[in-house]
Amino acid sequence: MVEPATATKATAPAVPQLKDELDIVIPTIRNLDFLEMWRPFFEPYHLIIVQDGDPSKTIKVPDGFDYELYNRNDINRILGPKASCISFKDSACRCFGYMVSKKKYIFTIDDDCFVAKDPSGKAINALEQHIKNLLSPSTPLFFNTLYDPFREGADFVRGYPFSLREGVPTAVSHGLWLNIPDYDAPTQLVKPLERNTRFVDAVLTIPKGTLFPMCGMNLAFNRELIGPAMYFGLMGDGQPIGRYDDMWAGWCTKVICDHLGLGVKTGLPYIFHSKASNPFVNLRKEYKGIFWQEEIIPFFQQAVLPKDCTTVQKCYFELAKQVKQKLSKVDPYFDKLADAMVTWIEAWDELNPTGASVPNGKAA
């Protein structure tokens, strides 16, 4: 019988807190009372709060947290004309927080996400697990059937090539959710009462060449390795589509990670997603994307980046060019999105003049 995880906690090596190297980014339109539940885990960290919607509304943050708050007026003031690339009235505005952060790592979470419990009833420190994921290598080039070989109690299985066991740097840690699943509107409509109660104690690397639907409500990444690719698109107010912001960022990021020799992990940690959004509202936001994704996905599956794309910025400019060339025929929106992608990188480089590098990555 496998011993429960709590039995080995005392002997496990301490996980670095990275409190001076990590920012927590939260998009919101409401008071952040949900932070009280997260206080034991989040209080040592700096928060970047991006206020969506009406900038005249006052957002209350519980006492004791170190934070900076940006509303739409701040975004316009800091970015000037380039503020057009930041979505309005949509949680995609969170990516502004990625841009203004100066830390190596980012963890982003939605304000309707709470602390989950593992099967033993113990509160899950989601941030700690994300840090574990980011600080251990990924194995995108060969699948390990025991999932993440770098987790305590696991290793590479028989037949795994020794030449690949060093792995590659992990750029993205994608967490999951208990209670309300991250469903699209049609699935919400046919399964309105479905809840996820299954806790799977596993982390795995998403293989090279495989895309995935990235959810932004429980996500961490190495900003130095992949930050400029974490653009959540042009969504929300004034745009023909919503609720594809995180997925767009995920598709772009995965293509670039594959090209630069970086890894993406998914699985643990879980958070408790407490509030299902209205499926009819979601359907109105998603319905074009439901059709468009049938052409978007093949586009990303077939995307090839030139070898001279050796930085995230160069890769992203190239993807923007290909979006304009190949997806604009689907809808004129993609021509506008491609322009916004270029504006995003220009704004990123203005606020981060040294740029992002991939010191350990290898161009494909």
Secondary structure, DSSP 4 states (H G I P E B T S, - for coil): -PPPGGGGGGGSPPPP--TTTEEEEEEESS--TTHHHHHHHHTTSEEEEEE-S-TTSPPP--TT-EEEEE-HHHHHHHHGGGGGGS-BSSGGGGHHHHHH--SSEEEEE-TTEE--B-TTSPBP-HHHHHHHHHHS-B-TTS--TTS-TTSTT--PPTT--GGGTT-B-EEEEEEEEEES----HHHHHH-TT--B------EEEPPTT------TTEEEEEHHHHGGG----S-BTTSS--S-HHHHHHHHHHHHHHHHT-EEEEEEEEEEE--PPPHHHHHHHHHHHHHHHHHHHHHHHH----TT--SHHHHHHHHHHHHHHHTTTT-THHHHHHHHHHHHHHHHHHHSTT----TT----
